[in-house]
Amino acid sequence: MIMRADAEENRRRLLDVAEDLFARKGIDVTVAEIVAAADVGPPTLYRHFGTKDGLVKALTERRSEVAAANLARALAEPTGWRGLQLALRQSLEMARDNRAVREQRGLAVTPALERMLLFGWRELIDRAHQEGSVRTDFSATDVPYLIAAVAAAARAVGYQPALQERYVTLLMESLRPDPLAPLPGSAPTAEQVHDSFSPSSGNG
């Protein structure tokens, strides 16, 4: 069924408004706040999404699609090193000062998309390993923890562009080959990453 243009506009506006409110105020934003900001009535929200949880699910799907598209652009870069740089910066953009993402402990994704994202990072890092542009003990499962650390540092300085770029550069340079010493321990497993960053995780 084709959605009428005005109905599609209402749906898009509800998503845009809700995304902004959740980012600024957190996941406890009410339906009343969302529909008031979108200048529609509650029935419009319920017609499109069923419930507030349905709206949150639609926002999650939208952010997941953006994450997948960003990774595809990184994979299209001519080298693994450049792809890693782009993917890191794009991931930090998605982890800006978004209160709802912090409260949910990250971006909820479907298991299939989670596997695809991990596979994409692994492909980038494998390419960089083959080029000899990154240290051989750096793993795709290290990436979510590094992004979380840099995002936390960026929030601490209010996303000052120069400081954020300084620490992105410092992170990238720490991945260069021929380190003075190997990394201690071993890279986390995919299961550990999932448990650490699942929105339902009780950690942190």
C-alpha positions in Angstrom: 0.0 0.0 0.0 1.4 3.4 -1.0 1.3 6.0 1.8 -0.2 9.3 1.0 2.3 12.2 0.8 0.9 14.0 3.8 0.9 10.8 5.9 4.5 10.1 4.9 5.4 13.7 5.8 3.8 13.2 9.3 5.7 10.0 9.8 9.0 11.5 8.8 8.3 14.6 11.0 7.5 12.3 14.0 10.7 10.4 13.5 12.8 13.6 13.2 11.2 15.2 16.2 11.5 12.1 18.4 15.1 11.6 17.4 15.9 15.2 18.5 14.0 14.9 21.7 15.5 11.6 22.7 19.0 12.9 21.9 18.5 16.0 24.1 16.3 14.6 26.9 16.7 10.8 27.0 14.4 7.9 26.5 11.8 9.1 29.1 10.4 11.7 26.7 6.6 11.3 26.6 4.3 10.7 23.7 2.6 14.0 24.6 6.0 15.9 24.2 6.7 14.2 20.9 3.3 14.9 19.2 3.3 18.5 20.5 6.7 19.2 19.0 5.6 17.5 15.8 2.4 19.4 15.7 0.2 16.3 15.3 -2.2 14.5 17.5 -1.5 11.3 19.5 -3.7 9.3 17.0 -1.2 10.1 14.2 1.7 8.6 16.2 -0.3 5.5 17.2 -1.5 5.1 13.6 2.1 5.0 12.3 3.9 3.3 15.1 1.3 1.6 17.4 3.1 2.6 20.6 6.0 4.6 21.8 8.1 1.4 21.7 7.1 1.1 18.1 8.5 4.6 17.5 11.7 3.7 19.2 12.0 0.6 17.1 11.6 2.7 13.9 14.3 5.1 15.1 16.6 2.1 15.8 16.0 0.8 12.3 16.8 4.2 10.9 20.0 4.6 12.8 21.0 1.0 11.9 20.5 1.8 8.2 22.7 4.9 8.6 25.4 2.8 10.3 25.3 0.2 7.5 25.5 2.9 4.8 28.5 4.6 6.6 30.4 1.3 6.8 29.7 0.7 3.1 31.3 4.1 2.3 34.3 3.2 4.5 34.7 -0.1 2.6 34.7 1.8 -0.7 37.9 3.7 0.3 41.0 2.7 -1.7 43.0 1.5 1.4 42.2 -0.2 4.6 43.9 2.7 6.5 41.7 5.3 5.0 38.6 3.2 5.4 39.4 2.8 9.1 39.8 6.5 9.5 36.5 7.2 7.8 34.7 4.5 9.7 36.0 5.8 13.0 34.9 9.3 12.4 31.5 8.3 11.1 31.0 6.1 14.2 31.9 9.0 16.5 29.4 11.2 14.7 26.7 8.7 15.5 27.9 8.6 19.1 27.6 12.4 19.6 26.1 13.7 22.8 23.0 11.6 22.4 21.4 11.0 25.8 19.1 8.2 24.7 22.0 6.3 23.2 23.9 6.6 26.4 20.9 5.6 28.5 20.3 2.6 26.3 24.1 1.7 26.3 24.5 2.0 22.6 22.7 1.5 19.4 20.4 -1.5 19.4 20.7 -3.5 16.2 19.4 -6.8 14.9 21.6 -9.8 15.2 22.0 -9.9 11.4 23.1 -6.2 11.2 25.4 -6.7 14.2 27.2 -9.5 12.4 27.3 -7.5 9.2 28.9 -4.5 11.0 31.5 -6.7 12.7 32.2 -8.4 9.4 32.7 -4.9 7.8 35.1 -3.8 10.5 37.0 -7.1 10.2 37.3 -6.6 6.4 38.7 -3.1 6.9 41.2 -4.3 9.4 42.2 -7.3 7.3 42.9 -5.0 4.4 45.0 -2.8 6.7 46.9 -5.8 8.0 47.6 -6.9 4.4 48.8 -3.4 3.6 51.0 -3.4 6.7 49.4 -0.1 7.8 48.2 -1.3 11.3 49.6 -3.4 14.0 48.9 -7.1 13.6 47.4 -7.6 17.1 44.5 -5.1 16.5 41.2 -6.9 16.1 37.7 -5.9 14.9 36.3 -6.7 18.3 38.6 -4.0 19.8 36.8 -1.3 17.8 33.6 -0.8 19.8 35.6 -0.3 23.0 37.9 2.2 21.3 34.9 4.2 19.9 33.2 4.2 23.3 36.4 5.6 24.9 37.0 8.3 22.3 33.3 9.3 22.4 33.4 9.6 26.2 36.5 11.8 25.9 34.8 13.9 23.3 31.8 14.4 25.5 34.1 15.5 28.3 35.4 18.4 26.3 32.1 19.4 24.8 32.9 18.1 21.3 35.6 20.7 20.6 36.5 19.8 17.0 40.2 20.4 17.4 40.4 18.2 20.6 38.2 15.5 19.2 40.4 15.3 16.0 43.5 15.3 18.2 42.4 12.1 20.0 41.1 10.5 16.8 44.6 11.1 15.3 46.3 9.8 18.5 44.1 6.7 18.3 44.9 6.0 14.7 48.6 6.6 15.2 48.6 4.0 18.1 47.4 1.4 15.6 50.5 1.9 13.4 52.7 -1.3 12.8 55.9 -2.1 14.6 54.8 -1.2 18.2 57.3 -1.2 21.0 55.4 -4.0 22.7 52.5 -6.3 21.9 49.1 -5.6 23.4 48.5 -7.5 26.7 45.8 -10.1 26.9 43.7 -11.0 23.9 41.0 -9.3 21.9 37.4 -9.7 23.2 35.1 -12.2 21.6 32.1 -11.2 19.5 29.9 -12.5 22.4 31.7 -10.2 24.8 31.2 -7.2 22.6 27.5 -8.0 22.3 27.1 -8.4 26.0 29.0 -5.2 26.7 27.1 -3.0 24.3 23.6 -4.5 24.3 21.1 -1.9 25.4 19.8 -4.4 27.9 23.2 -4.8 29.5 23.4 -3.9 33.2 27.0 -3.0 33.0 28.1 0.6 33.6 
